[in-house]
Amino acid sequence: MTDKPKLLIVAQHESSRFAKLENVPFLLASDPFANDWAKDAPALLFWSGNRDMLREAFLKCPQLRWVHSRWAGVDSLLFPELVNSDVILTNGKGVFSQSLGEFALAAILYFAKDIPRMRRNQAAHTWAPFEVEMIADKVLGIVGYGDIGRAVATRARATGMRVLALKRHPPAAPDSLIEQYYKTTDLHEMLARCDYIVAAAPLTEETRHMISDAEFAMMKTSAVIINVGRGAVIDEAAMVRALSEKQIKGAGLDVVEREPLPADSPLYAMENVLLSPHCADNIAGWINDAMRFFLEQYARFEKNEPLLNVVNKQLGY
């Protein structure tokens, strides 16, 4: 095992999943011997913690060639020394996408079938039939068509929805899931067509608050917005205004700008909001899946094979 690449792990606490690293020489950054270990460690795993913890460990590793983040989003982890270095950064993109795709579909059906009304009537012991909406032929717009976006599109198309996608660089080749691609400059044009909008974009300076007052003004009053990407992609204050004034029909949120969501947030009391505490991807075995993917990456690194999910550090995704 001594000829295997040494690994330094940044973690807030020991994890039982580290037992799966039995064939990997590793040490926690919090270990008393971590400084000596880090001097010739070429690989670093960010398992849990914050940017300051990652930066401190990074600066101890002069031979570092690769950093892997367990998470898909890396916007909160980037710091100048990492961004400006030759160190490869990879993330956990794809590990959690399928469950997020299911949450998006659940949120669409939640509003289409008016499940809150069903629950209110049930609680009131009231038998009151009403019309519900079909989602077949409804238009879904996906803001940020990456791995999560594709997971959403796969499920939406299976129900007969028409899917539009916003992508910074639309591909030249057609995608059987997508009816039409839009560039970021054409966001308003796409939003005006949509019955449902799913935000699945990474958070960068370009995407921060890309959906704000002007964008909500372009949406149908019957539109529902769903966020399974990063909270700050949507201007939360603008969204609250749009929901309060019935400028849009509703919102399904797995992420918000500030987490945990403060107890005094108006979102808690809004009947036209479905709120998940950023747990739509907390499925049974998800941590094992994250470790399994890292081990696949480590095997590639050991063999000098191309790594998956390489992050463009300048762009932030």
JOSULWO-V919878 format. One record per residue. N is the residue number from 1. RES is the residue in one letter. PSI is psi in whole degrees, 0 to 359 (* if undefined). NEAR is the number of other C-alpha atoms within 12 Angstrom. D_LAST is the distance of its C-alpha to the last C-alpha in Angstrom with 2 decimals. Layout:
# JOSULWO-V919878
N;RES;PSI;NEAR;D_LAST
N;RES;PSI;NEAR;D_LAST
This chain:
# JOSULWO-V919878
1;M;343;13;32.99
2;T;339;11;33.30
3;D;0;12;31.85
4;K;150;23;28.57
5;P;131;30;25.61
6;K;143;34;25.92
7;L;133;45;23.26
8;L;134;44;22.80
9;I;128;43;21.57
10;V;118;38;20.44
11;A;144;29;21.87
12;Q;331;19;23.79
13;H;164;17;26.52
14;E;143;18;27.72
15;S;142;18;26.61
16;S;339;13;28.88
17;R;341;21;26.01
18;F;345;29;26.30
19;A;336;16;29.53
20;K;351;21;27.56
21;L;28;27;26.78
22;E;334;15;30.48
23;N;13;19;29.94
24;V;125;29;27.29
25;P;112;27;28.63
26;F;163;33;26.72
27;L;144;30;27.45
28;L;144;33;26.03
29;A;338;37;25.05
30;S;353;23;27.71
31;D;143;20;30.41
32;P;334;11;33.21
33;F;10;15;32.82
34;A;325;26;29.06
35;N;314;22;29.62
36;D;319;19;31.62
37;W;320;30;29.35
38;A;341;34;26.26
39;K;328;23;28.08
40;D;23;23;27.47
41;A;123;36;24.66
42;P;352;31;22.03
43;A;144;42;19.68
44;L;130;51;18.34
45;L;120;45;17.35
46;F;104;41;15.95
47;W;316;35;17.83
48;S;162;25;18.54
49;G;210;25;19.19
50;N;178;22;17.53
51;R;321;25;15.90
52;D;320;21;19.43
53;M;318;27;20.31
54;L;316;35;17.37
55;R;317;25;18.16
56;E;316;26;21.83
57;A;319;38;21.41
58;F;315;43;19.16
59;L;346;25;21.91
60;K;356;27;24.51
61;C;83;32;23.14
62;P;340;24;24.18
63;Q;12;24;23.82
64;L;135;30;20.30
65;R;344;29;18.33
66;W;132;40;15.71
67;V;131;46;13.95
68;H;130;46;12.94
69;S;132;41;11.83
70;R;333;37;13.79
71;W;159;37;11.47
72;A;316;38;8.55
73;G;131;34;7.34
74;V;5;37;6.93
75;D;327;33;7.61
76;S;358;26;11.22
77;L;341;37;11.26
78;L;139;33;10.33
79;F;157;24;13.66
80;P;316;18;15.13
81;E;322;23;16.70
82;L;312;32;13.65
83;V;320;24;11.58
84;N;1;14;14.80
85;S;174;22;15.83
86;D;4;18;15.96
87;V;131;27;14.87
88;I;134;29;12.44
89;L;127;41;9.75
90;T;163;38;9.30
91;N;182;37;8.81
92;G;24;38;11.16
93;K;134;33;9.63
94;G;334;28;12.89
95;V;325;33;15.23
96;F;2;36;15.59
97;S;320;36;15.04
98;Q;319;27;18.75
99;S;327;30;20.07
100;L;325;41;17.81
101;G;321;37;19.13
102;E;320;29;22.57
103;F;317;38;22.16
104;A;317;47;21.26
105;L;320;37;24.38
106;A;320;30;26.44
107;A;321;38;25.64
108;I;312;43;26.63
109;L;327;29;29.86
110;Y;316;31;30.50
111;F;323;34;30.99
112;A;321;29;32.50
113;K;2;20;35.19
114;D;55;27;35.62
115;I;325;24;35.54
116;P;321;22;36.10
117;R;320;23;39.38
118;M;315;22;40.39
119;R;321;17;39.88
120;R;315;15;41.83
121;N;320;16;44.67
122;Q;316;14;44.75
123;A;329;11;44.97
124;A;4;11;47.76
125;H;40;10;49.62
126;T;129;13;49.49
127;W;100;13;49.73
128;A;87;13;48.29
129;P;149;12;46.89
130;F;166;13;44.40
131;E;141;12;42.36
132;V;170;16;38.84
133;E;139;18;36.24
134;M;144;19;35.15
135;I;347;29;31.49
136;A;134;21;32.43
137;D;357;19;32.02
138;K;154;27;30.03
139;V;124;35;27.00
140;L;127;45;23.54
141;G;129;48;20.70
142;I;118;49;17.10
143;V;103;50;14.68
144;G;86;42;11.29
145;Y;79;39;12.46
146;G;216;32;10.21
147;D;317;31;11.72
148;I;316;39;12.95
149;G;319;45;14.18
150;R;323;37;16.07
151;A;322;33;17.61
152;V;314;48;18.85
153;A;320;42;20.15
154;T;316;30;22.01
155;R;322;31;23.88
156;A;317;37;24.57
157;R;327;28;26.03
158;A;338;19;28.21
159;T;356;23;29.87
160;G;10;20;30.56
161;M;154;29;28.07
162;R;132;32;26.95
163;V;127;43;23.20
164;L;155;42;21.45
165;A;135;46;17.76
166;L;126;39;15.75
167;K;139;32;13.09
168;R;317;23;11.95
169;H;89;16;13.56
170;P;137;23;16.06
171;P;154;17;17.24
172;A;325;9;20.78
173;A;142;11;21.94
174;P;155;12;23.06
175;D;125;19;21.74
176;S;342;17;24.64
177;L;337;29;22.83
178;I;124;31;22.04
179;E;321;23;24.97
180;Q;139;28;23.22
181;Y;149;33;19.89
182;Y;143;28;19.33
183;K;163;22;17.38
184;T;332;25;15.92
185;T;345;19;19.19
186;D;23;23;21.12
187;L;314;33;19.75
188;H;320;27;23.25
189;E;318;24;24.92
190;M;315;34;22.94
191;L;324;39;23.41
192;A;339;26;27.12
193;R;347;28;27.47
194;C;141;36;25.83
195;D;328;38;27.72
196;Y;141;48;24.65
197;I;128;54;21.11
198;V;120;51;18.19
199;A;119;49;15.12
200;A;26;44;12.15
201;A;150;43;9.37
202;P;162;40;6.44
203;L;117;33;8.07
204;T;177;27;7.99
205;E;331;17;11.38
206;E;326;21;11.61
207;T;348;32;11.27
208;R;124;23;13.28
209;H;32;28;16.64
210;M;342;34;16.09
211;I;106;39;18.68
212;S;204;27;21.68
213;D;314;23;25.43
214;A;325;22;25.44
215;E;320;31;23.23
216;F;327;40;25.39
217;A;336;24;28.41
218;M;344;26;27.37
219;M;156;34;27.22
220;K;151;27;30.30
221;T;344;24;32.25
222;S;4;28;31.95
223;A;151;36;28.16
224;V;133;42;26.13
225;I;140;50;22.55
226;I;132;51;20.49
227;N;115;50;17.30
228;V;13;54;15.48
229;G;257;48;11.95
230;R;138;39;11.87
231;G;316;39;15.29
232;A;358;34;14.93
233;V;329;38;13.67
234;I;131;40;17.42
235;D;106;27;20.01
236;E;320;32;22.03
237;A;319;24;25.25
238;A;322;25;25.20
239;M;318;43;24.65
240;V;319;31;27.57
241;R;314;24;29.69
242;A;322;36;28.95
243;L;319;33;29.81
244;S;322;22;32.87
245;E;8;17;34.25
246;K;31;24;33.68
247;Q;332;27;31.67
248;I;166;36;29.62
249;K;317;35;30.86
250;G;180;41;28.46
251;A;139;46;25.12
252;G;116;44;23.69
253;L;122;43;21.25
254;D;343;38;19.54
255;V;151;37;17.55
256;V;171;36;18.92
257;E;317;29;18.20
258;R;122;20;20.25
259;E;134;18;20.61
260;P;150;17;23.26
261;L;126;21;24.48
262;P;146;13;27.58
263;A;336;11;30.89
264;D;9;9;32.04
265;S;135;18;29.21
266;P;342;20;30.88
267;L;328;31;28.42
268;Y;322;21;30.44
269;A;358;15;33.61
270;M;123;23;32.40
271;E;339;24;33.91
272;N;25;36;31.45
273;V;131;34;28.42
274;L;118;36;27.31
275;L;123;33;25.57
276;S;132;29;23.83
277;P;57;24;23.12
278;H;50;27;19.57
279;C;16;21;21.25
280;A;341;30;20.71
281;D;9;31;19.05
282;N;62;22;21.70
283;I;161;20;23.68
284;A;129;13;26.30
285;G;5;15;24.98
286;W;326;24;21.28
287;I;322;25;21.36
288;N;320;23;23.21
289;D;320;25;20.67
290;A;319;35;17.91
291;M;321;30;20.35
292;R;318;22;21.37
293;F;320;31;17.92
294;F;318;40;17.69
295;L;325;29;21.16
296;E;319;24;20.28
297;Q;317;32;17.57
298;Y;320;34;20.20
299;A;321;22;22.72
300;R;316;18;20.62
301;F;317;28;20.12
302;E;326;25;23.87
303;K;5;14;24.78
304;N;34;14;22.55
305;E;156;12;20.93
306;P;135;17;17.46
307;L;153;27;14.87
308;L;159;25;12.83
309;N;42;30;9.14
310;V;127;25;8.42
311;V;135;31;5.12
312;N;103;23;5.52
313;K;332;29;6.67
314;Q;321;23;8.22
315;L;332;18;5.80
316;G;16;29;3.81
317;Y;*;36;0.00
